[in-house]
Amino acid sequence: MNGHWLKLGIFLALGALGGFAYYYFIGCASGTCPLTSNPYISTGYGALIGALLGWDGKKNTQSK
């Protein structure tokens, strides 16, 4: 398995965990905040941010 996918998966999982932690500790209890009032949305956005941070934008120039 390529290390790129492992790194991306770790960043994605950490982002999802961070998104859920944000909902749990800081989230909006009244339901008027669209991102923090729903645990699925905040976890998904956290996972998206983690995937963006973990994405390796370099092209593979290695030839076989």
C-alpha positions in Angstrom: 0.0 0.0 0.0 1.3 3.4 -0.9 2.1 5.7 2.0 0.1 8.5 0.4 -3.2 6.7 1.1 -2.2 5.9 4.7 -1.3 9.5 5.4 -4.6 10.7 3.8 -6.6 8.3 5.9 -4.9 9.3 9.1 -5.5 13.0 8.4 -9.1 12.3 7.4 -9.7 10.3 10.7 -8.1 13.0 12.8 -10.2 15.7 11.0 -13.4 13.8 11.6 -12.4 13.4 15.3 -11.7 17.1 15.5 -15.0 17.9 13.9 -16.9 15.8 16.3 -15.0 17.2 19.3 -15.9 20.7 18.1 -19.6 19.7 18.0 -19.4 18.0 21.4 -17.5 20.7 23.3 -18.4 23.9 21.5 -21.5 23.1 19.4 -24.7 25.0 19.3 -27.4 23.7 21.6 -30.2 25.9 20.2 -30.1 24.4 16.7 -29.7 27.7 15.0 -26.0 27.1 14.0 -26.0 25.1 10.8 -22.6 23.5 11.2 -22.3 22.9 14.9 -25.8 21.8 15.8 -25.6 18.5 13.9 -22.9 16.0 14.7 -22.9 14.4 11.3 -22.3 17.8 9.5 -19.6 18.9 11.8 -17.8 15.5 11.6 -18.1 15.6 7.8 -16.7 19.1 7.5 -13.9 18.1 9.9 -13.1 15.1 7.8 -13.1 17.2 4.6 -10.6 19.7 6.2 -8.4 16.8 7.4 -8.4 15.3 3.9 -7.5 18.7 2.4 -4.6 19.1 4.8 -3.4 15.6 4.2 -3.6 15.7 0.5 -0.3 15.4 -1.3 -0.5 17.7 -4.3 2.8 16.6 -5.8 2.6 14.6 -9.0 4.3 11.2 -9.2 7.2 11.7 -11.7 8.7 8.3 -11.0 8.7 6.1 -14.1 8.7 2.3 -14.0 
